Amino acid sequence: MIVVSKPGTVIVEGNRRFPRSVEAALDRRRAEALGRANGRVLDLSDETAREVLASAIDGQARPDWDWVISVAELIRFPDLAGALGAIDRLLAPGGRFAAVEPVIRPGTIRVLALAPWSVTPRVRGFHIGRDLVAALRTTTLVSDDISRFTFRTAVAPLRHFVSVEARRVELKTEEK
């Protein structure tokens, strides 16, 4: 069952139903990211953390998080650029962002071929196949590490993933 959140920013809630092998690998990657994180950590796998992000998207952000971690959780937010902008605002100067998200390799034919998968029970309602790296460029977050990987699964939209780690930088203006 999929439930859409309260008025304001939309969050697709409900249980992800990824294939077991994909879910297990994502759990390992989440544990690795949490192991690297220190300070105040906003882990988007928690429903309360997603509400914090939704509030930030709606303009109520306080930059006091040292880390924001998303492992296949940004697929719950229809406006990827808006979610990343809010994460940027939530992070303290020098704060870090780690994400692992499903992507679709570029190409119109590939996108059209995978479109029917969007109505299957495993991915219905979730926003998959977006370009996380391009959307990240709309923020002040600077990528430190980007890698792409593939899972062996029959669910085509859940084969290709990208892993990104970025840090928030403060833009300095030159004094004359």
C-alpha positions as CSV (number, residue, x, y, z in Angstrom):
1,M,0.0,0.0,0.0
2,I,1.3,3.5,-0.9
3,V,0.2,6.5,1.2
4,V,0.9,10.1,0.2
5,S,1.9,12.4,3.0
6,K,0.0,15.5,4.4
7,P,-0.4,18.7,2.3
8,G,2.8,20.4,1.4
9,T,5.7,18.4,0.0
10,V,4.6,15.0,-1.3
11,I,6.4,12.0,0.1
12,V,5.5,8.6,-1.2
13,E,5.4,6.4,1.9
14,G,4.9,2.6,2.1
15,N,7.2,-0.3,2.1
16,R,9.7,-0.7,-0.7
17,R,9.4,-4.1,-2.3
18,F,12.7,-4.4,-4.0
19,P,14.0,-7.9,-4.8
20,R,15.6,-9.5,-1.7
21,S,19.1,-9.5,-3.3
22,V,18.8,-5.8,-4.1
23,E,17.4,-4.9,-0.7
24,A,20.2,-6.8,1.1
25,A,22.9,-5.0,-0.9
26,L,21.3,-1.6,-0.2
27,D,21.2,-2.5,3.5
28,R,24.9,-3.2,3.4
29,R,25.6,0.1,1.6
30,R,23.5,2.0,4.2
31,A,25.4,0.3,7.1
32,E,28.7,1.4,5.4
33,A,27.5,5.0,5.1
34,L,26.3,5.1,8.7
35,G,29.7,3.6,9.7
36,R,31.5,6.6,8.1
37,A,29.1,9.2,9.4
38,N,29.7,11.1,12.6
39,G,28.0,14.0,14.4
40,R,24.4,14.7,13.8
41,V,23.1,12.2,11.1
42,L,19.8,12.5,9.2
43,D,19.1,9.0,7.9
44,L,16.3,9.2,5.4
45,S,15.4,5.6,5.9
46,D,13.6,6.9,9.0
47,E,10.1,8.3,8.4
48,T,10.7,11.2,10.9
49,A,13.9,12.1,8.9
50,R,11.9,12.2,5.7
51,E,9.4,14.6,7.4
52,V,12.4,16.8,8.4
53,L,13.4,16.9,4.7
54,A,9.9,17.6,3.6
55,S,9.8,20.6,6.0
56,A,13.1,21.8,4.6
57,I,11.7,21.5,1.0
58,D,8.8,23.7,2.2
59,G,11.3,26.3,3.4
60,Q,11.7,25.4,7.1
61,A,15.3,24.4,7.3
62,R,17.9,24.8,9.9
63,P,21.5,23.9,8.8
64,D,22.5,21.8,11.7
65,W,23.1,18.3,10.3
66,D,26.6,16.9,9.8
67,W,25.5,14.0,7.5
68,V,22.4,13.3,5.4
69,I,22.2,9.7,4.2
70,S,19.8,8.4,1.5
71,V,19.8,4.8,0.3
72,A,17.0,4.5,-2.2
73,E,14.9,7.1,-0.3
74,L,15.0,10.1,-2.6
75,I,12.7,8.0,-4.9
76,R,10.0,9.0,-2.4
77,F,10.2,12.7,-3.4
78,P,8.8,13.7,-6.8
79,D,11.0,16.9,-7.0
80,L,14.6,15.6,-6.9
81,A,16.2,19.0,-7.4
82,G,14.0,20.4,-4.6
83,A,14.9,17.6,-2.2
84,L,18.7,18.0,-3.0
85,G,18.4,21.8,-2.5
86,A,16.7,21.2,0.9
87,I,19.5,18.7,1.9
88,D,22.0,21.4,0.9
89,R,20.2,23.8,3.3
90,L,20.0,21.2,6.1
91,L,23.7,20.5,6.1
92,A,26.1,22.5,8.3
93,P,29.1,24.0,6.6
94,G,31.4,21.1,5.7
95,G,28.5,18.6,6.1
96,R,28.4,15.5,4.0
97,F,25.7,13.8,1.9
98,A,25.8,10.2,0.9
99,A,23.2,8.7,-1.5
100,V,22.6,5.4,-3.4
101,E,19.8,5.7,-5.9
102,P,18.4,3.8,-8.8
103,V,19.0,5.4,-12.2
104,I,18.2,4.6,-15.8
105,R,21.0,4.8,-18.3
106,P,20.6,7.7,-20.7
107,G,18.9,7.3,-24.0
108,T,15.3,7.8,-25.2
109,I,14.9,4.2,-26.4
110,R,16.0,2.9,-23.0
111,V,13.6,5.2,-21.1
112,L,10.7,4.3,-23.3
113,A,11.5,0.6,-23.1
114,L,11.5,0.8,-19.3
115,A,8.3,3.0,-19.0
116,P,5.9,0.0,-18.6
117,W,7.9,-1.0,-15.4
118,S,6.7,2.2,-13.7
119,V,3.2,0.6,-13.1
120,T,4.5,-2.7,-11.7
121,P,3.9,-3.3,-8.0
122,R,7.6,-3.2,-7.1
123,V,8.1,0.4,-8.2
124,R,4.6,1.9,-8.5
125,G,4.5,5.4,-7.0
126,F,8.2,5.7,-6.6
127,H,10.2,8.1,-8.7
128,I,13.0,6.1,-10.2
129,G,15.4,6.6,-13.1
130,R,16.3,10.2,-12.5
131,D,19.8,11.8,-13.0
132,L,21.0,12.3,-9.4
133,V,24.4,13.6,-10.5
134,A,22.9,16.3,-12.8
135,A,20.4,17.3,-10.0
136,L,23.3,17.5,-7.5
137,R,24.9,20.2,-9.7
138,T,22.0,22.6,-8.9
139,T,23.2,22.8,-5.3
140,T,26.4,24.0,-3.5
141,L,27.2,20.3,-2.8
142,V,30.5,19.2,-4.3
143,S,30.9,15.5,-5.3
144,D,33.8,13.7,-3.8
145,D,33.0,10.3,-5.1
146,I,30.6,9.0,-7.8
147,S,30.3,5.4,-8.8
148,R,27.8,3.4,-10.9
149,F,27.0,-0.3,-10.4
150,T,24.5,-2.9,-11.6
151,F,22.5,-5.6,-9.8
152,R,21.4,-8.8,-11.4
153,T,17.6,-8.6,-11.1
154,A,14.6,-9.2,-13.3
155,V,13.1,-5.8,-12.3
156,A,14.7,-3.7,-15.0
157,P,14.4,-0.2,-13.2
158,L,16.3,-1.6,-10.2
159,R,19.3,-2.8,-12.1
160,H,21.4,0.3,-12.4
161,F,22.3,2.5,-9.4
162,V,24.6,5.4,-8.7
163,S,26.4,6.0,-5.4
164,V,27.4,9.6,-4.6
165,E,29.2,11.2,-1.7
166,A,29.3,15.0,-1.6
167,R,30.2,17.8,0.9
168,R,28.6,21.2,1.4
169,V,31.0,24.0,0.7
170,E,30.6,27.6,1.7
171,L,30.7,30.0,-1.2
172,K,33.1,32.9,-0.3
173,T,32.9,36.3,-1.9
174,E,36.1,38.1,-2.5
175,E,36.6,41.3,-0.5
176,K,38.1,44.3,-2.3
